[in-house]
Amino acid sequence: MSPQPQLPPVAPSVTAELVEALSPRLRKRLDAGVAKLLARPAVRAGDTVRIAVDDDTDVVLHAPEGAVTAADAIRCGCLLAPDCLHRAAAASAAPVADEAAAPVAEETAAPGETAEAERKPVAAEPAKPKQPGPQGPPGPVSRTRQPKPADRADGPGASGQTDRPHQPGPPPTADDGHTGHTGHTEDAESVTDAQRTAARTVFDAAAAVLDAGTEGSGAVLQAELLRAAHTARLAGLPRAAAAAVAVVTGVRAARSADPGHRLADLATALSGVLGVAHRLPYAAGPELAALRGTVRRPYRPDGSLRLYGLFSEPVLTATGYAGAVTWTADAGGRLYSVSDVAPGGPSRATGAADRAVRLGDTALTHRELSRAGLAVSGATVSPTGRLGAGAGVRAVRASGVAWDSEPLRRLWAVPAAEQVARALDGGHDLLFLEVTLTGAVREAGGESLLADCGGMPLRLAVAHDDPALPYRDNLRLLAAAQGSRLRIVARLAPGPRPRALLLAVRHPTDPAARVDLGLDRLRHADLPAGAAAAPAVAVPAVDEAPLHLLRRRVHQAVSGGRPVLASARGGAGDGERLRRNGLATAAALLGELHAAAADRTRDAFGRLLPADPNRFARAWLAAAVYTETVERALCADGWGAPAPQTSAARP
């Protein structure tokens, strides 16, 4: 059961504080309390949400700025309040609100993964929380309060890519004179003691989640990781804080059987937070700056722009954020985006396209902008091309062009291999391809379109599985248009075989029109004459390299925790198979992963001592980073692209 969309996001520090206040007996009952609370009706009245626990008791969440930013904003009428189970359960059931902007180093994620990454920041009180010792947990979280909102540079509810997102406050613009910074005075060339301690705290909390797996990571372990995220933010480590919040979000999606949950995404999030926390104490210079991240998106003035609409896509995250992002391009082919993402569900994801774009005085909706154009003066732009909406920005409607006309046609002139290389090296992950549809295939992950892209077989999958979005219905209709040659926009899905998520297509029968597959619905009349649906062909799963033997164990650990690998069989046989195929490093990493999982020592009386979660976390991190690096190389090879570069900030 997923969190009710009516519940407002709750700041990590609030959840951590409320769970910390529970007695050991109530902590054991917290997960059951969360499940019970989610089954109760919630009623919204303005900025207040009221949940009826029973006939006599209500829990009230007050979110004047769209998020709960203080513990006293969650009230309960039971006799045990304020240290009652109901308040902690309400905070644990609600989506996680971001207390700081997503770091620039992680802005290349897909919009749906970082929708939560651009909420308003929470300014911390001057008092700092108690710092943990080398092995101990951090002290109680200091309460934070939200400042009064200023004029946002990117418009209310603007969203980002997890990193959710996601997956954050007003980005600095030329109008306010800010520059991107962490809000924490520090030596730019070395790690401070507070940052070293915060990084260790984040690593320990994430290692505990990995050790327990998603099945064992209940609300208490989640709160510990949220508290570590809050500590990292106060220490000036926004990237680690955002990564920790992303893990909690993924764990909640997994435990609630959310249809948007992907085990691979959660594994990536865990690898990200462990990698940043592990590497940061030893980093210096530019690598340290990248690992720290920045609190605010450094929007910079970009003068006057003439933009041409490309397409719009809905945003719908597992954390309770929804909206739309519209992509545009200038005459030189540089991409710009305008977003409108805020707390909400599928109805907001589909309805945001018909809302006016928050940019200057234009009355264009996102749907209209995707087919028209904009003339912008006083523009402010983030490093990833996100347009700011400060007071000095002016924008008026202009004419658009078809994908076959200049300047948009040059986007499709770039070879596919070059586009993939750019995406794997940290650029935007949108692909502009010209393909011929050849049929459909049914795989373990669902149906995909088969297409020919310059002689290369390509699989095109749905970008989002939510039934409220028309992606899947449109893909099934397009499967009947075999032989049609289309220009498409897709998002790279890294893998050993060429694969992408289909976002928009040129209309099958009207070359001057385009279809946003997440917002528009195709009909059979839109297909070429004589088009008939053909059954999808089932194909067995194929993995060109036995790297899946290591990847499977990496994912099993995320789901079931250390005990699953400790009792797993076949490790020696898998290692031997990896060696026979020339993957000796993978075999060694697999062996160490199994050894770390099974490592249990005994005391003088022969009793088993607790396992060392940090050794297991380090072994798992090494295997996860190796797997990701090799898979990126295999993806590049599958598309015929050069091998991707390795980021200096990667562990």
Phi, psi and omega per residue, in radians:
M1 nan 2.194 -3.087
S2 -1.578 2.763 3.140
P3 -1.002 2.463 3.141
Q4 -1.126 2.392 -3.102
P5 -1.137 -0.313 -3.129
Q6 -1.264 -0.372 -3.094
L7 -1.251 2.279 3.115
P8 -1.314 2.693 3.080
P9 -1.089 2.564 -3.132
V10 -2.087 2.329 -3.129
A11 -1.080 2.517 3.140
P12 -0.970 -0.684 -3.116
S13 -1.115 -0.572 3.136
V14 -1.203 -0.838 3.118
T15 -1.036 -0.789 -3.134
A16 -1.080 -0.725 -3.122
E17 -1.140 -0.746 -3.101
L18 -1.221 -0.678 3.112
V19 -1.212 -0.658 3.118
E20 -1.059 -0.558 -3.092
A21 -1.322 -0.207 -3.099
L22 -1.298 2.592 3.028
S23 -1.279 2.782 3.104
P24 -0.949 -0.626 3.141
R25 -1.152 -0.739 -3.138
L26 -1.248 -0.544 3.105
R27 -1.073 -0.648 3.120
K28 -1.147 -0.420 -3.109
R29 -1.708 0.027 -3.003
L30 -1.120 -0.787 -3.112
D31 -1.079 -0.705 3.082
A32 -1.147 -0.625 3.100
G33 -1.149 -0.654 3.092
V34 -1.111 -0.818 3.138
A35 -1.061 -0.711 -3.141
K36 -1.156 -0.724 -3.112
L37 -1.154 -0.658 3.139
L38 -1.150 -0.410 3.136
A39 -1.454 -0.152 -3.117
R40 -1.584 2.627 -3.134
P41 -1.242 2.503 3.087
A42 -2.067 2.392 -3.102
V43 -2.150 2.230 3.117
R44 -1.734 2.364 3.050
A45 -2.378 1.725 -3.073
G46 1.168 -2.135 -3.140
D47 -1.727 0.341 -3.132
T48 -2.125 2.394 3.062
V49 -2.066 2.272 -3.097
R50 -2.058 2.229 3.119
I51 -2.007 2.191 3.127
A52 -1.496 1.816 3.131
V53 -1.216 -0.757 3.026
D54 -2.681 -2.920 -3.067
D55 -1.153 -0.389 -3.038
D56 -1.993 -0.161 -3.002
T57 -2.228 2.300 3.062
D58 -2.130 2.556 2.948
V59 -1.909 2.264 -3.072
V60 -2.067 2.228 3.065
L61 -1.925 2.160 -3.117
H62 -1.886 2.075 -3.083
A63 -2.271 1.347 -3.060
P64 -1.109 -0.476 3.135
E65 -1.914 0.360 3.122
G66 1.632 -0.152 3.136
A67 -2.545 2.639 3.082
V68 -1.493 2.060 -3.028
T69 -2.069 0.079 3.106
A70 -2.532 2.547 -3.084
A71 -1.101 -0.609 -3.117
D72 -1.288 -0.027 3.049
A73 -1.442 -0.104 3.033
I74 -1.939 2.010 -3.062
R75 -2.100 2.609 3.125
C76 -2.375 2.545 -3.110
G77 -1.682 0.175 -3.110
C78 -1.402 2.962 -3.054
L79 -1.256 -0.431 -3.106
L80 -1.498 -0.130 3.141
A81 -1.083 2.549 0.186
P82 -1.533 -0.237 -3.094
D83 -1.566 0.881 -3.068
C84 -1.776 2.909 3.134
L85 -1.196 -0.581 -2.997
H86 -1.125 -0.711 -3.117
R87 -1.158 -0.778 3.124
A88 -1.149 -0.647 3.121
A89 -1.153 -0.702 3.125
A90 -1.103 -0.753 3.121
A91 -1.144 -0.668 -3.123
S92 -1.283 -0.426 -3.138
A93 -1.465 -0.399 -3.071
A94 -1.410 2.755 3.038
P95 -1.063 2.756 3.139
V96 -1.524 2.203 3.076
A97 -1.558 2.423 3.115
D98 -1.396 2.318 3.119
E99 -1.573 -0.145 -3.114
A100 -2.657 2.811 -3.107
A101 -1.174 2.656 3.069
A102 -1.130 2.467 -3.141
P103 -1.166 2.527 -3.140
V104 -1.024 -0.580 -3.096
A105 -1.096 -0.248 -3.079
E106 -2.083 0.354 -3.030
E107 -1.437 0.020 -3.098
T108 -1.516 0.098 3.140
A109 -1.268 2.861 3.134
A110 -1.169 2.633 -3.092
P111 -0.920 -0.745 -3.091
G112 -1.168 -0.298 -3.103
E113 -1.619 -0.189 -3.124
T114 -2.287 0.434 3.130
A115 -1.040 -0.592 -3.121
E116 -1.402 -0.026 -3.007
A117 -1.502 0.124 -3.140
E118 -2.317 0.560 3.031
R119 -1.360 2.999 -3.111
K120 -1.196 2.550 3.130
P121 -1.386 2.816 3.045
V122 -1.946 2.118 -3.134
A123 -1.388 2.251 -3.089
A124 -1.432 2.631 3.000
E125 -1.177 2.728 -3.138
P126 -1.026 -0.575 -3.112
A127 -1.117 2.423 3.136
K128 -1.762 2.675 3.072
P129 -1.264 2.830 3.057
K130 -1.104 2.407 -3.127
Q131 -1.551 2.471 -3.141
P132 -1.329 2.749 3.009
G133 -1.373 -3.110 -3.095
P134 -0.998 -0.574 -3.102
Q135 -2.038 -0.175 -3.015
G136 -1.618 2.855 3.101
P137 -1.336 2.826 3.108
P138 -1.177 2.795 3.131
G139 -1.340 -3.027 -3.107
P140 -1.029 2.530 -3.111
V141 -1.396 2.312 3.080
S142 -1.299 2.535 -3.115
R143 -1.301 2.482 3.122
T144 -2.055 2.730 3.102
R145 -2.241 2.623 -3.109
Q146 -1.563 2.273 3.069
P147 -1.255 2.834 3.068
K148 -1.125 2.455 -3.039
P149 -1.199 2.424 3.018
A150 -1.714 3.063 3.091
D151 -1.130 2.136 -3.094
R152 -1.327 2.484 3.101
A153 -1.403 -0.313 -3.104
D154 -2.079 0.197 3.098
G155 1.471 2.646 3.136
P156 -1.023 2.385 3.041
G157 1.252 0.268 3.141
A158 -1.109 2.587 -3.022
S159 -2.200 2.852 3.076
G160 -1.919 nan nan
Q161 nan nan nan
T162 nan -0.205 -1.619
D163 0.564 0.262 3.094
R164 1.176 nan nan
P165 nan -2.810 1.195
H166 -1.229 -0.803 -0.308
Q167 2.004 nan nan
P168 nan 2.337 -3.013
G169 -2.084 -2.932 -3.080
P170 -1.084 2.099 -3.140
P171 -1.135 2.483 3.111
P172 -1.075 2.449 3.119
T173 -2.291 3.051 3.085
A174 -1.136 -0.355 -3.089
D175 -1.351 -0.545 -3.057
D176 -1.847 -0.133 3.035
G177 1.316 0.129 -3.122
H178 -1.379 2.782 2.950
T179 -2.187 2.751 -3.129
G180 -1.146 2.307 -3.133
H181 -2.765 2.958 -3.130
T182 -1.580 -0.168 -3.096
G183 1.275 0.315 -3.063
H184 -2.414 2.065 -3.111
T185 -1.241 2.225 -3.068
E186 -2.802 2.871 3.031
D187 -1.302 2.081 -3.046
A188 -1.221 -0.264 -3.046
E189 -1.762 -0.187 -3.082
S190 -2.512 2.820 -3.134
V191 -1.467 2.321 3.090
T192 -1.388 2.854 3.110
D193 -1.073 -0.706 3.140
A194 -1.102 -0.673 3.134
Q195 -1.233 -0.655 3.120
R196 -1.121 -0.724 3.119
T197 -1.178 -0.714 3.131
A198 -1.129 -0.707 3.116
A199 -1.103 -0.703 3.110
R200 -1.130 -0.673 3.124
T201 -1.115 -0.748 3.113
V202 -1.118 -0.759 -3.133
F203 -1.080 -0.788 -3.116
D204 -1.098 -0.732 -3.126
A205 -1.187 -0.720 3.111
A206 -1.190 -0.640 3.102
A207 -1.103 -0.640 3.104
A208 -1.142 -0.663 3.091
V209 -1.145 -0.772 3.112
L210 -1.096 -0.727 -3.124
D211 -1.069 -0.664 -3.126
A212 -1.489 -0.417 -3.067
G213 1.322 2.962 -3.127
T214 -1.108 -0.576 -3.123
E215 -1.174 -0.507 -3.109
G216 -1.813 -0.060 -3.105
S217 -1.580 1.431 3.130
G218 -1.391 -2.905 -3.047
A219 -1.095 -0.546 -3.114
V220 -1.188 -0.851 3.104
L221 -1.126 -0.634 3.074
Q222 -1.074 -0.746 3.137
A223 -1.114 -0.639 3.089
E224 -1.086 -0.713 3.120
L225 -1.220 -0.632 3.073
L226 -1.145 -0.675 3.085
R227 -1.118 -0.707 3.082
A228 -1.102 -0.658 3.095
A229 -1.093 -0.734 3.121
H230 -1.118 -0.732 3.097
T231 -1.069 -0.730 3.124
A232 -1.122 -0.686 3.141
R233 -1.126 -0.744 3.127
L234 -1.154 -0.482 3.127
A235 -1.461 0.002 3.138
G236 1.474 0.596 3.110
L237 -2.148 1.220 -3.077
P238 -1.144 -0.498 -3.136
R239 -1.201 -0.761 3.092
A240 -1.122 -0.686 3.134
A241 -1.103 -0.810 -3.141
A242 -1.132 -0.655 3.133
A243 -1.154 -0.670 3.116
A244 -1.152 -0.731 3.102
V245 -1.094 -0.665 3.124
A246 -1.094 -0.624 3.108
V247 -1.163 -0.777 3.109
V248 -1.048 -0.753 3.114
T249 -1.045 -0.767 3.133
G250 -1.169 -0.676 3.119
V251 -1.113 -0.737 3.128
R252 -1.124 -0.701 3.106
A253 -1.106 -0.691 3.131
A254 -1.157 -0.780 -3.086
R255 -1.234 -0.434 3.139
S256 -1.635 0.085 -3.126
A257 0.985 0.672 3.112
D258 -1.112 2.309 -3.114
P259 -1.110 -0.344 3.112
G260 -1.471 -0.073 -3.114
H261 -1.247 2.377 3.039
R262 -2.257 2.143 -3.115
L263 -1.026 -0.660 3.139
A264 -1.102 -0.646 3.122
D265 -1.159 -0.708 3.121
L266 -1.167 -0.671 3.081
A267 -1.075 -0.706 3.098
T268 -1.117 -0.724 3.124
A269 -1.113 -0.754 3.109
L270 -1.125 -0.724 3.093
S271 -1.078 -0.661 3.141
G272 -1.129 -0.837 -3.084
V273 -1.231 -0.702 3.100
L274 -1.157 -0.688 -3.131
G275 -1.131 -0.788 3.128
V276 -1.113 -0.814 -3.109
A277 -1.168 -0.586 -3.139
H278 -1.267 -0.719 -3.025
R279 -1.452 -0.521 -2.957
L280 -1.002 -0.759 -3.114
P281 -1.059 -0.338 -3.080
Y282 -1.856 0.039 -3.035
A283 -1.569 2.830 3.091
A284 -2.724 2.818 3.056
G285 1.098 -2.460 -3.091
P286 -1.044 -0.608 3.125
E287 -1.117 -0.720 3.120
L288 -1.118 -0.733 3.126
A289 -1.064 -0.702 3.132
A290 -1.183 -0.664 -3.133
L291 -1.254 -0.590 3.060
R292 -1.155 -0.752 -3.049
G293 1.384 -3.093 3.104
T294 -2.293 2.566 -3.101
V295 -1.265 -0.702 -3.034
R296 -1.996 2.609 3.073
R297 -1.359 2.100 -3.088
P298 -1.361 1.502 3.069
Y299 -1.258 2.335 -3.097
R300 -2.123 2.594 3.110
P301 -1.115 2.469 -3.112
D302 -2.332 0.329 3.050
G303 1.157 -2.409 -3.116
S304 -1.757 2.471 -3.105
L305 -2.290 2.489 2.978
R306 -2.016 1.942 -3.007
L307 -1.970 2.616 3.141
Y308 -2.164 2.234 -3.088
G309 -1.155 2.407 3.120
L310 -1.878 -1.065 3.140
F311 -2.952 2.909 3.042
S312 -2.119 2.601 3.067
E313 -2.369 2.517 3.080
P314 -1.336 2.703 3.056
V315 -2.109 2.201 3.126
L316 -2.548 1.932 -3.051
T317 -1.889 2.812 3.096
A318 -1.249 -0.191 -3.092
T319 -1.643 0.086 3.075
G320 1.653 0.343 3.087
Y321 -1.934 2.583 -3.105
A322 -2.697 2.801 3.121
G323 2.790 -2.586 -3.093
A324 -2.566 2.652 3.043
V325 -2.224 2.275 3.100
T326 -1.961 2.285 -3.112
W327 -1.810 2.404 3.108
T328 -2.329 2.960 3.102
A329 -2.452 2.640 3.070
D330 -1.650 -3.042 -3.062
A331 -1.151 -0.373 3.135
G332 -1.615 0.001 3.120
G333 1.587 0.080 3.091
R334 -1.322 2.412 -3.074
L335 -1.596 2.478 3.056
Y336 -2.309 2.625 3.141
S337 -2.329 2.634 3.048
V338 -2.219 2.270 -3.049
S339 -2.217 2.735 3.047
D340 -2.505 1.616 -3.087
V341 -2.267 2.344 -3.117
A342 -2.675 2.997 3.071
P343 -0.955 2.330 -3.128
G344 2.937 -3.120 -3.105
G345 -2.128 -2.739 -3.083
P346 -0.997 -0.634 -3.123
S347 -1.112 -0.619 3.101
R348 -1.278 -0.600 3.120
A349 -1.086 -0.694 -3.140
T350 -1.441 -0.481 -3.093
G351 -1.502 -0.379 -3.082
A352 -1.124 -0.443 3.139
A353 -1.112 -0.404 3.141
D354 -1.740 0.181 3.025
R355 -1.548 2.673 3.129
A356 -1.187 2.467 3.091
V357 -1.187 2.321 -3.119
R358 -1.530 1.388 -3.110
L359 -2.733 1.942 3.137
G360 1.048 -2.522 -3.098
D361 -1.754 0.150 -3.084
T362 -1.194 2.520 3.090
A363 -1.812 0.185 3.137
L364 -1.119 2.448 2.970
T365 -1.497 2.918 3.095
H366 -1.044 -0.714 -3.138
R367 -1.103 -0.706 3.139
E368 -1.235 -0.713 -3.128
L369 -1.090 -0.579 -3.115
S370 -1.106 -0.289 3.137
R371 -2.077 -0.067 3.137
A372 -1.977 -2.617 3.138
G373 -2.555 3.047 3.130
L374 -2.426 2.478 2.937
A375 -1.954 2.014 -3.024
V376 -2.028 2.360 3.015
S377 -2.139 2.610 -3.076
G378 1.156 0.521 -3.045
A379 -1.166 2.528 2.977
T380 -2.134 2.366 -2.974
V381 -2.383 2.413 3.065
S382 -1.414 2.927 3.123
P383 -1.032 -0.417 3.140
T384 -1.656 0.117 3.090
G385 1.599 0.175 3.107
R386 -1.331 2.250 -3.117
L387 -1.436 2.275 3.047
G388 -1.449 2.831 -3.091
A389 -2.251 0.807 3.133
G390 -1.182 3.014 -3.066
A391 -1.111 -0.460 -3.110
G392 -1.508 -0.010 -3.111
V393 -1.481 2.317 3.069
R394 -2.127 2.390 -3.129
A395 -2.543 2.366 3.088
V396 -2.308 2.723 -3.128
R397 -1.168 2.505 3.066
A398 -2.400 3.026 -3.110
S399 -1.328 2.627 3.060
G400 -1.819 3.103 3.113
V401 -2.369 2.781 3.074
A402 -1.305 2.807 3.129
W403 -1.076 -0.441 -3.118
D404 -1.437 -0.077 -3.074
S405 -1.874 2.750 3.055
E406 -1.254 2.531 0.123
P407 -1.649 0.005 -3.043
L408 -1.218 -0.533 -3.048
R409 -1.071 -0.428 -3.118
R410 -1.181 -0.358 3.082
L411 -1.112 -0.601 -3.137
W412 -1.480 -0.117 3.134
A413 -1.443 -0.259 3.136
V414 -1.325 2.237 -3.140
P415 -0.984 2.554 -3.108
A416 -1.027 -0.718 -3.124
A417 -1.066 -0.671 3.128
E418 -1.180 -0.674 3.103
Q419 -1.141 -0.729 3.133
V420 -1.146 -0.720 3.114
A421 -1.049 -0.718 3.107
R422 -1.081 -0.758 -3.123
A423 -1.143 -0.748 -3.116
L424 -1.218 -0.377 3.121
D425 -1.625 0.219 3.031
G426 1.817 0.011 3.068
G427 -1.390 -3.047 3.121
H428 -1.141 2.632 -3.016
D429 -1.768 0.276 3.078
L430 -1.385 2.396 3.115
L431 -2.033 2.335 3.108
F432 -1.954 1.833 -2.952
L433 -2.192 2.691 2.998
E434 -1.999 2.101 -3.000
V435 -2.306 2.837 2.986
T436 -2.057 2.138 -3.106
L437 -1.254 2.323 -3.102
T438 -2.118 -0.063 3.118
G439 2.565 -2.760 -3.132
A440 -2.418 2.691 -3.133
V441 -2.371 2.502 3.124
R442 -1.884 2.084 -3.114
E443 -2.106 -3.089 -3.121
A444 -1.090 -0.576 -3.131
G445 -1.503 0.041 -3.124
G446 2.068 -3.044 -3.119
E447 -1.383 2.543 3.068
S448 -2.379 2.668 3.011
L449 -1.402 2.503 2.985
L450 -1.766 2.369 -3.118
A451 -2.513 2.727 3.057
D452 -1.828 2.136 -3.115
C453 -2.075 1.562 -3.130
G454 1.093 0.640 -3.129
G455 1.555 -0.038 3.137
M456 -1.837 2.197 3.087
P457 -1.178 2.336 -3.048
L458 -2.323 2.383 3.041
R459 -1.785 2.297 3.141
L460 -2.033 2.030 -3.076
A461 -1.908 2.932 3.126
V462 -1.248 2.550 -3.112
A463 -1.441 -0.393 3.129
H464 -2.704 2.391 -3.044
D465 -1.567 -0.089 -3.077
D466 -1.075 2.253 -3.085
P467 -1.146 -0.305 3.110
A468 -1.254 -0.332 3.120
L469 -1.724 2.486 -3.016
P470 -1.451 0.229 -3.081
Y471 -0.934 -0.935 -3.022
R472 -1.184 -0.734 3.113
D473 -1.055 -0.711 3.127
N474 -1.166 -0.672 3.140
L475 -1.128 -0.693 3.133
R476 -1.145 -0.635 3.089
L477 -1.185 -0.719 -3.135
L478 -1.123 -0.442 3.112
A479 -1.080 -0.395 3.130
A480 -1.426 -0.152 -3.084
A481 -1.705 0.790 -3.132
Q482 -1.046 2.408 -3.117
G483 1.616 -0.230 3.132
S484 -1.260 2.382 3.077
R485 -1.773 2.116 -3.013
L486 -2.275 2.586 2.884
R487 -1.575 2.370 -3.078
I488 -2.313 2.798 2.918
V489 -2.078 2.241 -3.094
A490 -2.441 2.895 3.096
R491 -1.962 2.296 -3.097
L492 -1.035 2.298 3.014
A493 -1.993 1.706 -3.040
P494 -1.003 2.403 3.131
G495 -3.126 2.967 -3.107
P496 -1.197 -0.374 3.084
R497 -1.999 2.568 -3.127
P498 -0.983 2.161 -3.084
R499 -2.651 2.491 3.134
A500 -2.620 2.756 3.111
L501 -1.683 2.115 -3.012
L502 -1.366 2.191 -3.071
L503 -1.962 -0.736 -3.096
A504 -2.675 2.657 3.141
V505 -2.426 2.705 2.936
R506 -1.225 2.453 -3.083
H507 -0.974 2.336 -3.065
P508 -1.038 -0.484 -3.088
T509 -2.102 -0.120 -3.130
D510 -2.229 1.671 -3.051
P511 -1.043 -0.391 -3.121
A512 -1.443 -0.179 -3.086
A513 -1.881 2.858 3.107
R514 -2.408 2.792 -3.096
V515 -2.211 2.115 3.013
D516 -1.493 1.856 -2.926
L517 -1.201 -0.288 3.083
G518 -1.591 -0.120 -3.082
L519 -2.205 -0.674 -3.118
D520 -1.658 2.658 3.105
R521 -1.992 2.110 3.036
L522 -1.280 2.657 3.024
R523 -2.151 2.850 -3.107
H524 -1.055 -0.514 3.133
A525 -1.170 -0.314 3.129
D526 -1.400 -0.190 -3.089
L527 -1.513 2.792 3.100
P528 -1.059 2.665 3.134
A529 -1.021 2.376 3.126
G530 1.493 0.022 3.127
A531 -1.179 2.341 3.137
A532 -2.418 2.400 -3.121
A533 -1.123 2.343 3.083
A534 -1.982 2.503 -3.128
P535 -1.131 2.493 3.090
A536 -1.212 2.412 -3.118
V537 -1.553 2.191 3.110
A538 -1.358 2.308 3.113
V539 -2.237 2.516 3.102
P540 -1.243 2.637 3.098
A541 -1.146 2.356 -3.122
V542 -2.214 2.303 3.060
D543 -2.188 1.927 -3.017
E544 -1.074 -0.566 3.121
A545 -2.073 2.548 -3.123
P546 -1.269 0.314 3.090
L547 -1.016 -0.384 -3.139
H548 -1.078 -0.370 3.105
L549 -1.134 -0.655 3.086
L550 -1.395 -0.721 -3.135
R551 -1.051 -0.678 -3.132
R552 -1.062 -0.736 3.128
R553 -1.205 -0.639 3.077
V554 -1.049 -0.788 -3.136
H555 -1.255 -0.625 3.096
Q556 -1.064 -0.674 3.127
A557 -1.121 -0.677 3.131
V558 -1.120 -0.703 -3.089
S559 -1.369 -0.890 -3.023
G560 -1.803 -0.161 3.132
G561 1.440 -3.087 -3.107
R562 -1.019 -0.700 -3.105
P563 -1.014 -0.546 -3.137
V564 -1.131 -0.766 3.133
L565 -1.295 -0.514 3.124
A566 -1.109 -0.560 -3.124
S567 -1.785 0.029 -3.095
A568 -1.229 2.518 3.092
R569 -1.857 2.825 3.045
G570 1.599 0.079 -3.118
G571 -1.074 -0.751 -3.124
A572 -1.149 -0.729 3.125
G573 -1.145 -0.686 3.101
D574 -1.129 -0.713 3.126
G575 -1.097 -0.700 3.124
E576 -1.143 -0.678 3.122
R577 -1.153 -0.675 3.093
L578 -1.094 -0.736 3.134
R579 -1.118 -0.710 -3.139
R580 -1.093 -0.457 -3.134
N581 -1.706 0.287 3.046
G582 1.423 0.234 -3.132
L583 -1.881 1.104 -3.092
A584 -1.138 -0.650 3.119
T585 -1.122 -0.754 3.104
A586 -1.061 -0.699 3.130
A587 -1.115 -0.733 3.129
A588 -1.137 -0.711 3.127
L589 -1.150 -0.667 3.105
L590 -1.134 -0.730 3.117
G591 -1.102 -0.742 3.120
E592 -1.163 -0.611 3.121
L593 -1.106 -0.786 3.112
H594 -1.163 -0.694 -3.136
A595 -1.136 -0.725 3.127
A596 -1.157 -0.625 3.139
A597 -1.193 -0.601 -3.071
A598 -1.637 0.012 -3.052
D599 -1.301 1.794 3.087
R600 -2.338 2.108 3.106
T601 -1.714 2.893 -3.116
R602 -2.105 2.676 3.096
D603 -1.467 -3.014 -3.078
A604 -1.118 -0.344 3.140
F605 -1.714 0.119 3.108
G606 1.461 0.148 -3.138
R607 -1.484 2.466 3.121
L608 -1.170 2.317 3.063
L609 -1.586 2.763 3.113
P610 -1.020 2.513 3.119
A611 -1.202 2.765 3.101
D612 -1.601 1.754 -3.092
P613 -1.159 -0.442 -3.107
N614 -1.251 -0.649 3.078
R615 -1.115 -0.759 3.121
F616 -1.103 -0.711 3.141
A617 -1.106 -0.710 3.130
R618 -1.161 -0.709 3.104
A619 -1.143 -0.722 3.128
W620 -1.151 -0.721 -3.134
L621 -1.070 -0.750 3.121
A622 -1.066 -0.748 3.129
A623 -1.166 -0.696 -3.111
A624 -1.175 -0.752 -3.142
V625 -1.159 -0.737 3.104
Y626 -1.063 -0.807 -3.123
T627 -1.067 -0.793 -3.141
E628 -1.085 -0.741 -3.111
T629 -1.121 -0.775 3.140
V630 -1.181 -0.680 -3.138
E631 -1.150 -0.630 3.064
R632 -1.118 -0.686 3.098
A633 -1.154 -0.706 3.099
L634 -1.146 -0.653 3.104
C635 -1.095 -0.799 3.114
A636 -1.051 -0.729 3.137
D637 -1.134 -0.678 3.130
G638 -1.093 -0.580 3.119
W639 -1.587 -0.058 -3.088
G640 1.314 0.445 -3.120
A641 -1.698 2.758 3.076
P642 -1.159 2.735 -3.119
A643 -1.044 2.387 -3.117
P644 -1.205 2.661 3.089
Q645 -1.351 2.798 3.104
T646 -1.792 2.198 -3.133
S647 -1.195 2.468 3.115
A648 -1.186 -0.358 -3.097
A649 -1.539 -0.038 -3.121
R650 -1.430 2.484 -3.107
P651 -1.204 nan nan
